[in-house]
Amino acid sequence: MKEYNKQILEGIPDELPDIKPYDESVNHAPKRKDILNNAEKRLAVRNALRYFPEKFHGELAHEFADELLKYGRIYMYRFRPDYEIKARHIDDFPHKSKQAAAIMLMINNNLDNSVAQHPHELITYGGNGAVFQNWAQYRLVMKYLATITDKQTLVVYSGHPLGLFPSHKDAPRLVVSNGMVIPNYSSSDDWDRFNALGVSQYGQMTAGSYMYIGPQGIVHGTTITILNACRRITGKKESLKGILFVSSGLGGMSGAQPKAASIAGVISVIAEVNPKAIKKRFSQGWVDEVIEDIDKLSARVKNAKDKGEPVSIAYYGNIVDVWENFAEKNITPDIGSDQTSLHNPWSGGYYPAGLSFEDSNRLMSKDPPEFKKIVQQSLRRQVKAINRHTSNGTYFFDYGNAFLLEASRAGADIMKADGRFRYPSYVQDIMGPICFDYGFGPFRWVCCSNKPVDLEVTDRIACQVLEKISAHSPEQIKQQMLDNIKWIKEAGKNKLVVGSQARILYADAEGRIEIATAFNDAIRKGHISAPVVLGRDHHDVSGTDSPFRETSNIYDGSSFTADMSIQNVIGDSFRGASWVSIHNGGGVGWGEVINGGFGLLLDGSDDAGRRLKMMLHWDVNNGIARRSWARNDEARFAAVREMERTPELKITLPHIADDNLINGLFSD
Ligand SMILES: NC(=O)c1ccc[n+]([C@@H]2O[C@H](COP(=O)([O-])OP(=O)(O)OC[C@H]3O[C@@H](n4cnc5c(N)ncnc54)[C@H](O)[C@@H]3O)[C@@H](O)[C@H]2O)c1
């Protein structure tokens, strides 16, 4: 322990650590685009050397120049610490401030080898979701957090610790911004350039805000989406037996689909062209069966439908073939989607039909224009087959992967006469009106003892609180409450904890505040053995402005504004958050979204009790007020209800103009 503390408190070491061999046993980030000219490359090395005393520059300048040429970035591999990076008990981190120790726990979880996607490049998920840009930043941040007091705030610009600044006990201990740039400089090439220079980073959502909890978050969100998509078309609330869901992708996020479908109790067929991705999900138990022969697949699906057997099947092959084959065989999926990585269509995000996986990989680097042509042909074929199914009753939705956008760019038959897409996004039809507009979003917590037994206690407490609230919940949100009660009762059984002892569930402001208050009381009484961190995914009610995802169901023309997310993080910061962060990019891409998050430490104190009430209330109701102003009925309902509960809250409500009056204006 002493050695661990010593290494953290050392920050940048006095002696150069030995060079570390490139460890082939971990998953490494791909070589990044070589985007800098020589003058810029010199600037990148000069920038990197700022972290080190001059006596090291001679040796490090060459080493960093090599890293830049080889990997497209300067990660400073040599400075990766020798100790194991992982979430530990909060008291195992040297600290003067408990809030700071909690942040250290969360940072180390995001960089844990068993949690992070490319741990040595400090990437947690999504290919480029960075915690820091390099190991010097990690070391300095850890040192600052180990020494910070409750009268200081650490400021971090895209991984770079600017320093500790005097503040006060109710201020956040840490304020993070990631990838914030002047708006006209937000293309993906800008990101590559700034990141290679070492001056900006892509924080994704929960990577650069230190709030990642492994695959549990996406499994829960996908379960909620599939459940509600099924209910939307069947009107059924209970058994979803025999319902068939077809989609593609068994990758990082998309891999949650079969697991979520099974939790929801439906049959799923997920196509995947990459054998490694299939193997991983099968060995995890997230898919029940793997089928390679398309005829065997259709026979198996018919059989499962007849028996009402909720089996999850990975089809090793192209999704286009599934849609086409099922159309020929008269198998009509009840719901369908797509989760190939179409936010990145020309470099391996989408594999076209008719070309093998290997041939695609060759062609995309050898002849990019030809590859693009084939991808677009494939998208047109895919949409044609999907259209056949939807005319037979399949409910199809876009799953936040830019499927509709890229299909439209490929000239597929995907537009309606009025210029809108033929199909909705999952937020427009499902998540928005059912969850976000009522204030339901991905609330999460982490037990800082790192003990499973504490997580079990929190699960029980959360369940009791939700059951109590649901007894008087209005009809509009009863189902959301029941779904989450079911989820939390079975959460332990689903064994989704990887890394820190964390849990997610969807709750509204009332649920979040009541659960957090009950946790704080339980910590005070010793029923939970150590503090608990609260947070959320940025994919939420108020935290994210993203016109193609989180705010795609905003129809008053404001979906391309970002006031909500900016106001959110400012508001959280002065209402008691232990740390806040604001990011450019996340999910749908750099320049396409602004999103923010928070962490709040519950330590059983009165201060924590006061902060949680104020902060969580704003963190949800900011979005409710904005969504209500956009005339979303569900949010108007939630806004009125919240004002009845909270006399100090006064939300500006919209007056609704009569369609007949408006439609008569400006006639063509
Ligand atoms: N809706 C959400 O909440 C949400 C959340 C996260 C990610 N996303 C989006 O979903 C997409 C997928 O994310 P991911 O992390 O799983 O990406 P990923 O790249 O890890 O996985 C996509 C998988 O699709 C497979 N694939 C590509 N083309 C195929 C085809 N034609 N047929 C069959 N398989 C094919 C790839 O081999 C890959 O394994 C991304 O665009 C991402 O931005 C949405």
The ligand as an SDF file (V2000), in Angstrom:
LIG
                    3D

 44 48  0  0  0  0  0  0  0  0999 V2000
  -28.6760    3.4540  -29.6800 N   0  0  0  0  0  0  0  0  0  0  0  0
  -27.7330    3.5700  -28.8130 C   0  0  0  0  0  0  0  0  0  0  0  0
  -27.9700    3.7190  -27.6290 O   0  0  0  0  0  0  0  0  0  0  0  0
  -26.3520    3.4200  -29.2750 C   0  0  0  0  0  0  0  0  0  0  0  0
  -25.4240    3.2820  -28.2950 C   0  0  0  0  0  0  0  0  0  0  0  0
  -24.1510    3.0810  -28.6870 C   0  0  0  0  0  0  0  0  0  0  0  0
  -23.8180    3.0280  -30.0180 C   0  0  0  0  0  0  0  0  0  0  0  0
  -24.7310    3.2380  -30.9760 N   0  0  0  0  0  0  0  0  0  0  0  0
  -24.3380    3.1970  -32.3800 C   0  0  0  0  0  0  0  0  0  0  0  0
  -24.4900    1.8490  -32.8370 O   0  0  0  0  0  0  0  0  0  0  0  0
  -23.4560    1.5310  -33.7490 C   0  0  0  0  0  0  0  0  0  0  0  0
  -22.7560    0.2760  -33.3270 C   0  0  0  0  0  0  0  0  0  0  0  0
  -21.9680    0.4940  -32.1570 O   0  0  0  0  0  0  0  0  0  0  0  0
  -20.9340   -0.6180  -31.6720 P   0  0  0  0  0  0  0  0  0  0  0  0
  -20.2080   -0.0320  -30.5130 O   0  0  0  0  0  0  0  0  0  0  0  0
  -21.6090   -1.9070  -31.4840 O   0  0  0  0  0  0  0  0  0  0  0  0
  -19.9640   -0.6940  -32.9620 O   0  0  0  0  0  0  0  0  0  0  0  0
  -19.0440   -1.8940  -33.4300 P   0  0  0  0  0  0  0  0  0  0  0  0
  -18.3120   -1.3630  -34.6130 O   0  0  0  0  0  0  0  0  0  0  0  0
  -18.2730   -2.4160  -32.2820 O   0  0  0  0  0  0  0  0  0  0  0  0
  -20.0740   -3.0420  -33.9210 O   0  0  0  0  0  0  0  0  0  0  0  0
  -20.7700   -3.0410  -35.1460 C   0  0  0  0  0  0  0  0  0  0  0  0
  -20.7260   -4.4710  -35.6830 C   0  0  0  0  0  0  0  0  0  0  0  0
  -21.4880   -4.5440  -36.8810 O   0  0  0  0  0  0  0  0  0  0  0  0
  -20.8740   -5.5440  -37.7170 C   0  0  0  0  0  0  0  0  0  0  0  0
  -21.3360   -5.3270  -39.0910 N   0  0  0  0  0  0  0  0  0  0  0  0
  -21.0260   -4.2810  -39.8980 C   0  0  0  0  0  0  0  0  0  0  0  0
  -21.6700   -4.3990  -41.0780 N   0  0  0  0  0  0  0  0  0  0  0  0
  -22.4100   -5.5190  -41.0070 C   0  0  0  0  0  0  0  0  0  0  0  0
  -23.3340   -6.1340  -41.8970 C   0  0  0  0  0  0  0  0  0  0  0  0
  -23.6400   -5.5900  -43.0950 N   0  0  0  0  0  0  0  0  0  0  0  0
  -23.9310   -7.2910  -41.5060 N   0  0  0  0  0  0  0  0  0  0  0  0
  -23.6470   -7.8310  -40.2930 C   0  0  0  0  0  0  0  0  0  0  0  0
  -22.7930   -7.2920  -39.4150 N   0  0  0  0  0  0  0  0  0  0  0  0
  -22.1850   -6.1320  -39.7600 C   0  0  0  0  0  0  0  0  0  0  0  0
  -19.3910   -5.3000  -37.5280 C   0  0  0  0  0  0  0  0  0  0  0  0
  -18.6340   -6.4320  -37.8600 O   0  0  0  0  0  0  0  0  0  0  0  0
  -19.3210   -4.9420  -36.0400 C   0  0  0  0  0  0  0  0  0  0  0  0
  -18.9760   -6.0540  -35.2400 O   0  0  0  0  0  0  0  0  0  0  0  0
  -22.5470    2.7600  -33.8080 C   0  0  0  0  0  0  0  0  0  0  0  0
  -22.8510    3.5260  -34.9460 O   0  0  0  0  0  0  0  0  0  0  0  0
  -22.8740    3.4990  -32.5550 C   0  0  0  0  0  0  0  0  0  0  0  0
  -22.6360    4.8980  -32.6210 O   0  0  0  0  0  0  0  0  0  0  0  0
  -26.0040    3.4060  -30.6280 C   0  0  0  0  0  0  0  0  0  0  0  0
  1  2  1  0
  2  3  2  0
  2  4  1  0
  4  5  1  0
  4 44  2  0
  5  6  2  0
  6  7  1  0
  7  8  2  0
  8  9  1  0
  8 44  1  0
  9 10  1  0
  9 42  1  0
 10 11  1  0
 11 12  1  0
 11 40  1  0
 12 13  1  0
 13 14  1  0
 14 15  2  0
 14 16  1  0
 14 17  1  0
 17 18  1  0
 18 19  2  0
 18 20  1  0
 18 21  1  0
 21 22  1  0
 22 23  1  0
 23 24  1  0
 23 38  1  0
 24 25  1  0
 25 26  1  0
 25 36  1  0
 26 27  1  0
 26 35  1  0
 27 28  2  0
 28 29  1  0
 29 30  1  0
 29 35  2  0
 30 31  1  0
 30 32  2  0
 32 33  1  0
 33 34  2  0
 34 35  1  0
 36 37  1  0
 36 38  1  0
 38 39  1  0
 40 41  1  0
 40 42  1  0
 42 43  1  0
M  CHG  2   8   1  16  -1
M  END
$$$$
